[in-house]
Amino acid sequence: MAIATYPGLVIDCPDAEQLGRFYADILDWQVELREGWADIRAEYGQVISFQQVADFTAPSWPGQDGPQQMHLDLNVQDLDAAEAAVLALGARKHEHQPGETFRVFLDPAGHPFCLCAC
């Protein structure tokens, strides 16, 4: 028997509302906002939270001068269509692309995330 249901993930960022809305739009999840905090929630219950922190330092990837901290792998059916969609939402494509079945982007706070062909 599981002790907990879904694991929660809390991501530090300079603007919780902006990053919460960014990922909510990508995943088509609901967003709930509070002062300095955003939760995005899937219909089945999974939650990702965004915590606003002062003096946030974005990670530097692929180097480790500013550790990656975390990254999300998002499975997509069409890499080209998904790339266009996340760029339109404010993502930036990273110049370093180490694979062919996934693409690396930076969210508006500078966290790397991958679109992965499924």
C-alpha positions as CSV (number, residue, x, y, z in Angstrom):
1,M,0.0,0.0,0.0
2,A,1.3,3.4,-0.9
3,I,1.9,5.9,1.8
4,A,1.1,8.9,-0.4
5,T,-0.8,9.4,-3.7
6,Y,1.0,11.6,-6.3
7,P,4.4,13.1,-5.5
8,G,4.4,16.8,-5.5
9,L,7.0,18.9,-7.1
10,V,7.8,22.5,-6.0
11,I,9.8,24.6,-8.4
12,D,11.6,27.8,-7.2
13,C,11.2,30.7,-9.6
14,P,11.3,34.6,-9.7
15,D,7.6,34.9,-10.7
16,A,5.3,32.1,-9.5
17,E,2.2,33.3,-11.5
18,Q,4.1,33.6,-14.8
19,L,5.7,30.1,-14.5
20,G,2.5,28.5,-13.2
21,R,0.5,29.8,-16.2
22,F,3.3,28.8,-18.6
23,Y,3.3,25.1,-17.5
24,A,-0.5,25.1,-17.1
25,D,-0.9,26.2,-20.7
26,I,1.6,23.5,-21.9
27,L,-0.1,20.7,-20.0
28,D,-3.7,22.1,-20.2
29,W,-4.0,21.9,-16.4
30,Q,-5.9,24.2,-14.1
31,V,-3.9,27.0,-12.3
32,E,-4.6,28.2,-8.8
33,L,-2.8,31.3,-7.6
34,R,-1.9,32.6,-4.2
35,E,0.5,35.4,-3.1
36,G,4.0,34.2,-4.3
37,W,2.7,30.7,-5.1
38,A,1.0,28.9,-8.0
39,D,-0.3,25.3,-8.2
40,I,-1.2,23.6,-11.4
41,R,-3.4,20.6,-11.2
42,A,-4.3,17.8,-13.6
43,E,-7.9,16.4,-13.7
44,Y,-6.6,13.2,-12.1
45,G,-5.0,15.0,-9.2
46,Q,-1.3,15.5,-9.9
47,V,0.0,18.9,-8.8
48,I,3.1,20.9,-9.6
49,S,3.7,24.0,-7.5
50,F,5.8,27.1,-8.2
51,Q,7.3,29.0,-5.3
52,Q,8.4,32.6,-5.8
53,V,11.8,33.3,-4.2
54,A,13.7,36.5,-3.9
55,D,17.2,36.6,-5.5
56,F,16.4,33.6,-7.7
57,T,19.4,32.4,-9.7
58,A,18.5,30.5,-12.9
59,P,20.4,27.3,-13.6
60,S,23.1,27.1,-16.2
61,W,22.9,24.0,-18.4
62,P,24.6,21.9,-19.6
63,G,27.3,23.3,-17.3
64,Q,27.0,23.1,-13.5
65,D,28.1,26.6,-12.5
66,G,24.4,27.1,-11.5
67,P,23.1,23.6,-11.0
68,Q,20.2,22.4,-13.1
69,Q,18.1,22.0,-9.9
70,M,15.4,20.0,-11.7
71,H,13.9,19.5,-15.2
72,L,10.7,18.2,-16.6
73,D,10.4,15.7,-19.4
74,L,7.2,16.3,-21.3
75,N,6.1,13.5,-23.7
76,V,4.6,14.8,-27.0
77,Q,3.2,13.3,-30.1
78,D,4.7,15.8,-32.6
79,L,8.0,17.4,-31.7
80,D,7.7,20.2,-34.3
81,A,4.2,21.2,-33.3
82,A,5.1,21.1,-29.6
83,E,8.2,23.2,-30.2
84,A,6.2,25.9,-31.9
85,A,3.6,25.8,-29.1
86,V,6.1,26.2,-26.2
87,L,8.1,28.9,-28.1
88,A,4.8,30.8,-28.5
89,L,4.2,30.6,-24.7
90,G,7.6,32.1,-23.9
91,A,10.1,29.1,-23.9
92,R,13.5,29.5,-25.4
93,K,15.2,26.6,-27.3
94,H,18.6,25.8,-25.8
95,E,21.5,25.9,-28.3
96,H,22.8,22.6,-26.9
97,Q,20.7,19.7,-28.2
98,P,22.3,16.4,-27.2
99,G,19.7,14.0,-28.7
100,E,17.4,13.4,-31.6
101,T,14.3,12.0,-29.9
102,F,14.0,15.0,-27.5
103,R,14.6,18.8,-27.6
104,V,15.8,21.0,-24.7
105,F,14.2,24.3,-23.9
106,L,14.4,26.8,-21.1
107,D,11.2,28.0,-19.4
108,P,10.7,31.7,-18.6
109,A,12.6,31.3,-15.3
110,G,15.6,29.6,-17.1
111,H,14.9,26.0,-15.9
112,P,15.6,23.4,-18.6
113,F,12.8,21.1,-19.8
114,C,12.6,18.6,-22.5
115,L,10.0,17.8,-25.1
116,C,10.3,14.0,-25.7
117,A,8.9,12.1,-28.7
118,C,6.7,9.3,-27.4
